[in-house]
Amino acid sequence: MSTSREALRQHLLDVSVRRGQFTLKSGATSTWFIDSKQTVCRPEAMLLVAEAVLERCPPSATAIGGLTMGADPVAFVTAAYAATKGRHLRAFSVRKEVKDHGAGGRIAGALEPGDQVVVTEDTVTRGTSLLEAAHAIVEAGATPVLLLALVDRGGTATAMAAEAGFRFEAVFTAPDLGFDYEGSTR
């Protein structure tokens, strides 16, 4: 593991992982929870996140974004970092609901028809937010080329994405952080 990747993993463990009893969005219970935004939104980790995400972005990618709120900080820091490396990725958010005023629609930001998109999320358990965003991106005339999460805590997103015709990757999995999928500690 590279030094920066290990530093990012350690930051997630130190700042984002909590132990205890938690009820997940799915209704399942877990002995651990990860709030990846605690890492993604801190200045000492932003560049580590952006570097790790950008390393996984296919060369064909022209845009990065996903369902607001989980995707926003990942997409925006990655697009900014990419620009410093001479790589231009437009960033955007997918709204949870269609906006019926102004320009309307579900897309906010710089997504254009024909874009090759990396769909991001901070943490996934099942992957449903990634798929919802991917479908909205397709409706907007762009093509998801990768569904990418900073952390996969559930272990089901790869199969769910493949079933829908998409490729999924995670920067870190639950086992990378020392946990079994779905929150059961080792």
JOCOR-V58707 format. One record per residue. N is the residue number from 1. BURIAL is b if it has 16 or more other ideal C-beta (glycine too) atoms within 10 Angstrom, else e. Layout:
N,BURIAL
N,BURIAL
This chain:
1,e
2,e
3,e
4,e
5,b
6,e
7,e
8,b
9,b
10,e
11,b
12,b
13,e
14,e
15,b
16,b
17,b
18,e
19,e
20,e
21,e
22,e
23,e
24,e
25,e
26,e
27,e
28,e
29,e
30,b
31,e
32,b
33,b
34,b
35,e
36,b
37,b
38,b
39,b
40,b
41,b
42,e
43,e
44,e
45,b
46,b
47,e
48,b
49,b
50,b
51,b
52,b
53,b
54,b
55,e
56,e
57,b
58,e
59,e
60,e
61,b
62,b
63,b
64,b
65,b
66,b
67,b
68,b
69,e
70,b
71,b
72,b
73,b
74,b
75,b
76,b
77,b
78,b
79,b
80,e
81,b
82,b
83,e
84,e
85,e
86,e
87,e
88,e
89,b
90,b
91,b
92,b
93,b
94,b
95,e
96,e
97,e
98,e
99,e
100,e
101,e
102,e
103,e
104,e
105,e
106,b
107,b
108,b
109,b
110,e
111,b
112,e
113,e
114,e
115,b
116,b
117,b
118,b
119,b
120,b
121,b
122,b
123,b
124,b
125,b
126,b
127,b
128,b
129,b
130,b
131,b
132,b
133,b
134,b
135,b
136,b
137,b
138,e
139,e
140,b
141,e
142,b
143,b
144,b
145,b
146,b
147,b
148,b
149,b
150,b
151,b
152,b
153,b
154,b
155,b
156,b
157,b
158,b
159,e
160,b
161,b
162,e
163,e
164,e
165,e
166,b
167,e
168,b
169,e
170,b
171,b
172,b
173,b
174,b
175,e
176,b
177,b
178,e
179,b
180,e
181,e
182,b
183,b
184,e
185,e
186,e
